[in-house]
């Protein structure tokens, strides 16, 4: 089943985010290679594809997991949490309807 993981950043997270990004992307790449990743990306702090110094306010991941518990465990192990980038993450079941 698909689950959405919505994470919010702490204030001024950009430096920590950039330093930890390779480890964060490695986990997402693994999901992609397993054909389990539906969508993933950061939430720009301003209305721009490249927010520059404004940074990001969080991230969204939608991926296939065995259960809500497995999705929560995966979210809890995100390197952004250990690095202090994320203040909070919410994991919920997601049902794709369109397109």
Secondary structure, DSSP 8 states (H G I E B T S, - for coil): -EEEEEEEE-TT-HHHHHHHHHHHHHHHHHHHHTT-EEEEEEEESSSSSS-GGG-EEEEEEEEE-SSHHHHHHHHHT-HHHHTT-EEEEEEEEE-----
